[in-house]
């Protein structure tokens, strides 16, 4: 008697909260991230260029300290984003992209943000 009830509850749960897998770790060569100016200072506008992604990568995003930045496609095939440098300290950089229907995430590195020169 409880079997059909359990099945009904599990079916309802699957409809209410379907699984949402996150990005898969990229197994290819890591992308190259170049920041300018380097090193960035707190409050500065920083240009972030991503190179070395597969040519057919779509929906490329840079994740900088938890903030997701959209990128634009450059003629060279690289990607570009702008970032206002956060508080001084380490800044973790990740690259997320879509390739052949799969979402990937690759390590970009860690940048050290220096304090602003204006005190």
C-alpha positions as a printed NumPy array, in Angstrom:
array([[  0.   ,   0.   ,   0.   ],
       [  2.836,   2.427,   0.736],
       [  4.703,   1.545,  -2.475],
       [  2.4  ,   3.506,  -4.83 ],
       [  2.344,   6.451,  -2.425],
       [  6.148,   6.571,  -2.25 ],
       [  6.36 ,   6.357,  -6.054],
       [  3.856,   9.226,  -6.386],
       [  5.813,  11.398,  -3.941],
       [  9.132,  10.717,  -5.691],
       [  7.562,  11.516,  -9.076],
       [  6.196,  14.797,  -7.737],
       [  9.601,  15.692,  -6.302],
       [ 11.267,  15.081,  -9.675],
       [  8.833,  17.5  , -11.338],
       [  9.196,  20.165,  -8.649],
       [ 13.   ,  20.048,  -8.403],
       [ 14.564,  18.511, -11.512],
       [ 18.31 ,  17.88 , -11.265],
       [ 20.444,  20.774, -12.533],
       [ 23.99 ,  19.61 , -13.122],
       [ 26.722,  22.205, -12.943],
       [ 29.51 ,  22.68 , -15.448],
       [ 31.901,  19.823, -16.157],
       [ 35.621,  20.305, -15.462],
       [ 37.445,  21.036, -18.74 ],
       [ 40.016,  18.325, -19.512],
       [ 41.734,  20.124, -22.405],
       [ 44.513,  22.697, -22.242],
       [ 43.808,  25.507, -19.789],
       [ 42.866,  28.862, -21.292],
       [ 45.22 ,  31.803, -20.944],
       [ 43.912,  34.893, -19.147],
       [ 45.656,  38.246, -19.561],
       [ 44.683,  41.214, -17.397],
       [ 45.581,  44.805, -18.132],
       [ 46.708,  46.688, -16.16 ],
       [ 48.67 ,  44.065, -14.339],
       [ 48.636,  43.897, -11.404],
       [ 45.158,  45.439, -11.025],
       [ 44.421,  47.929,  -8.267],
       [ 41.187,  48.219,  -6.286],
       [ 38.552,  50.231,  -8.158],
       [ 40.416,  50.257, -11.512],
       [ 38.746,  49.198, -14.743],
       [ 40.543,  46.029, -15.835],
       [ 40.557,  44.514, -19.312],
       [ 40.407,  40.705, -19.204],
       [ 41.323,  38.745, -22.352],
       [ 40.793,  34.986, -22.618],
       [ 42.766,  33.02 , -25.226],
       [ 43.237,  29.341, -25.994],
       [ 39.624,  28.181, -25.957],
       [ 38.349,  25.754, -28.59 ],
       [ 37.25 ,  27.704, -31.701],
       [ 33.578,  26.684, -31.419],
       [ 33.173,  27.707, -27.772],
       [ 29.89 ,  29.481, -27.059],
       [ 28.535,  31.457, -24.09 ],
       [ 32.01 ,  32.236, -22.77 ],
       [ 31.958,  33.824, -19.311],
       [ 34.7  ,  34.875, -16.926],
       [ 33.984,  34.284, -13.251],
       [ 36.043,  36.697, -11.177],
       [ 35.658,  36.39 ,  -7.429],
       [ 32.12 ,  35.059,  -7.787],
       [ 31.011,  37.709, -10.307],
       [ 30.062,  36.401, -13.744],
       [ 31.244,  38.589, -16.637],
       [ 29.963,  38.279, -20.2  ],
       [ 32.612,  38.334, -22.92 ],
       [ 32.732,  39.705, -26.438],
       [ 34.283,  37.815, -29.34 ],
       [ 37.364,  39.482, -30.839],
       [ 38.47 ,  39.114, -34.47 ],
       [ 41.477,  37.075, -33.287],
       [ 39.146,  34.458, -31.778],
       [ 39.974,  35.555, -28.241],
       [ 37.328,  36.757, -25.773],
       [ 37.261,  40.065, -23.909],
       [ 35.538,  41.279, -20.723],
       [ 35.767,  44.326, -18.472],
       [ 35.968,  44.174, -14.694],
       [ 36.169,  46.753, -11.931],
       [ 38.858,  45.388,  -9.625],
       [ 37.421,  44.37 ,  -6.237],
       [ 38.98 ,  44.783,  -2.796],
       [ 42.692,  44.111,  -2.408],
       [ 43.693,  40.479,  -2.132],
       [ 43.629,  37.315,  -4.232],
       [ 41.071,  37.155,  -7.044],
       [ 40.162,  33.699,  -8.373],
       [ 39.481,  33.565, -12.113],
       [ 37.484,  30.827, -13.861],
       [ 36.313,  30.467, -17.449],
       [ 32.938,  28.928, -18.261],
       [ 31.911,  28.031, -21.786],
       [ 29.664,  25.761, -23.809],
       [ 31.02 ,  23.346, -26.392],
       [ 28.948,  20.801, -28.36 ],
       [ 26.039,  21.049, -25.923],
       [ 28.098,  20.622, -22.745],
       [ 28.871,  23.355, -20.202],
       [ 32.5  ,  23.407, -19.093],
       [ 34.509,  25.235, -16.467],
       [ 38.272,  25.766, -16.602],
       [ 40.707,  27.186, -14.083],
       [ 41.955,  30.603, -15.128],
       [ 44.277,  31.37 , -12.251],
       [ 44.571,  33.76 ,  -9.347],
       [ 45.352,  37.457,  -9.676],
       [ 46.55 ,  39.599,  -6.81 ],
       [ 44.587,  42.856,  -6.578],
       [ 46.664,  45.622,  -4.988],
       [ 45.233,  48.453,  -2.87 ],
       [ 44.377,  51.679,  -4.676],
       [ 47.063,  54.369,  -4.801],
       [ 44.47 ,  56.979,  -3.764],
       [ 44.06 ,  56.892,  -0.003]])
